[in-house]
Amino acid sequence: MVDFDKHILNNGLRVLVHRDASTPLAAVNILYDVGARDEDPGRTGFAHLFEHLMFEGSMHVARFDQELQAAGGENNAFTTNDITNYYMSLPAQNLETAFWLESDRMLGLAFSEEKLNTQKKVVVEEYRQSYLNQPYGDAWLLLRPLAYDRHPYRWATIGQSLDHIRDASLRDVEDFFHRFYHPGNAILVVAGNVESEQVFRLAEKWFGDITPGEPNKRNLPRELPQQSEKRLSVQREVPQHQVYLAFHMCQRSDSLFHGSDMLSDLLANGESARLPASLVHDKKVFSEVNAYVTGNLDPGLLIITGRPHHEVDPAAAEDMLWKEALNLATQPVEERELQKVKNRIEATQVFSESNVVAKSMNLAYYELQGDAGLYNRQIAAYAAVDTKDLREIAGRIFRRENACVLHYGKGKNG
């Protein structure tokens, strides 16, 4: 059980505190309710660009990392299609340093043409290294527009086109900052050896005077139900063929989410799960298999993927993946197998509760969904799923007309 206290500043900043006296550290997490889905289709990649720009110095702090390291801290950040998240840990006695640093870059970044151009080059190089020059690196650049026709999940956080970043002006990024990076669009969580009143007092001191921004009112286009199977085949200079099956599924807040997530665990969570046990170890037709959900705040995807050995026909390999998926829709899962998955899920959450950084992230993420207390109800939600639920959910998801199939073949770049 992760207990927490909550306070909302007059400018809209939500502040949550979890006390953990077992550690000398404090974790400070700021989640901004902005991700790639909030970008203009003609100007994508901005949320990810800001992940970099936020470390380039703010109005009164020239070197963010240097000041934090001097206080014994470390930090990082990540961007998804739904959120941008900044986190740090430092000795609890130096907590105010974190408030000083985070409040200053929320107050305003030290924008300049030089800093913007530097980070543009960093993002372009990241694109080359992570997406173009890495085996299978562009798979998601292919899968997203294959699966989504309307919703902005159709582009990755890196953006639809690097020209959107190359052409970004200083005015463009300033407008993006003022639209999303303000108290009313943020959640601050502190976890560790701290007192709630201390944290609330520091929050008022350092964040209370920051002007609230305009509420972020989303009106994203809804993806229409897919009516027929979609397919794409490409050739790349990779060591093995890879097959991807992407199925549309519900959003994270849906009552069917936990059962959908458990289907992916039944398929591939651990070496004894169905896909590795059958296709890797028993039949030895795949060198690697996996299954997972994207877990998006809007309707996401359940992915099944595998790399067949060279002598295996890719079409036959795809059929084997389909067979394992369809078995979940036609055959009941044994109670013992289901309980094993539930035990893994519970162990994962219990392990996460031993880490103050993970707790601060999770509390922020569930608060974004409307109630940080959802974090404490996840194990019970998974435990409530039974074999009948799984069979029904599998029947909804694993349908040919709901599938997007990508064959990523070995060959010259196409």
Phi, psi and omega in degrees: 000125179254102180283152178204157172245154185225142176215140179246124178287163180298335179273004175099351180294124176271127183239124178239144181228131172238122179271128175225097184284356183279354183235149175276359187261164168231135175254132180240120183237128173241118177256125174258131183281066178208132177217190182299335180292344182268002184275154172291133180304337178267358180217072184264165179088002185289320180300318178291321177301321180290335174303325178278315184297330183292349177257007184269009179105147181238191189302321184237003181233110184282325185229093184302305184298320182297317180293321180292317180297326178296336177266009178082020184251170174216158186207167176196183182202162173208155179236140173234184175291344183251324189219165166236130189230128178243134183218152178210160171226146181199165177304136185302329181291345179256021185305322184296333176300319179296319180295318177301312183293311184292322180292326182291323179279341170286325179297322178169136177275156176273076183292141172202155178300321182297313181293320179297314181296324178298314182286331172302314180296322178297316181294319178298318179292322176299319178300315181295315185287319187270334186247325185260322186258013179242132180306132180066011185296329182265012183302317181286336174292338177268320184291319185299306179291341174288320185276327186244127176263325189242315187290146180293358168295355182288350172238153180279169181297334178291341178109167179284326183213137177294340177298332178296325177280315180302323184271358182295130179265165177299324178295320179302312185286327176296318179297319180296318179299309184292337179284324190241333189260072181217166187303321183290350181245022185226155175231124179252124178236132174241127178231138178141204185277069185224164175251142183302313182297324177298314181294315180297323179294317178294323179297316178296319182295314189264334183247342190299331184268359180285132184295132177291144178267180177287141178301143178274101181262107182277143172218063186282144177294136179277138176286130178283151178304134180287134185259342181206158182299142176247142183221148176210136176234133177226161175239136180219165177276081181233159183290330183217155172294148174225138180249133177239128171245118180245126182241134175293141178216183186282172175278167187298326183280354182288149180295341181269358186297314185297321177293322178296317178297321180293332176299318179294325177293319177300325182283321192211013180272094181103156184293340179268359177292169192299311184295307179295321182297316184277310191267337179263307188272320184278294184279339177056044179257343178240145173270338183203138176221157179201160174207139182196166175249151177284335175066032185287160177288331169259168183310129187246209186228147167253124186250134169238131183214153180199153177248104179286154175296160187304323185280355182269129178296129182302323179295319178293323178297318177298318180300323179294321177295318178299317183300316180294322179292314182293334176300326179290335179273343185244335183242133179294143177282135179291146183302323181296318179294319179296318181295325178298318179295317179298322179296320179297316181298315179297319180296321180297316180292317180300320178296320180297332182283357177267358185240120185292328178295315179298320180295319180294321178296314184292319178298319178296317184293319179285329173298322176300327179278000175119343183195110179300336179296345175302331179304320182280351183254006183291316181299317179296323180295319177290321182296334183283346181285130179245178185296326178295317178302314183298318180296319180292318180293319178300321178296328178286320188275311189274072176237145182301318182287352179256007188256144170239119188247125177242123171257116184254095193268159177278123180169192179286152179305133180249000000 
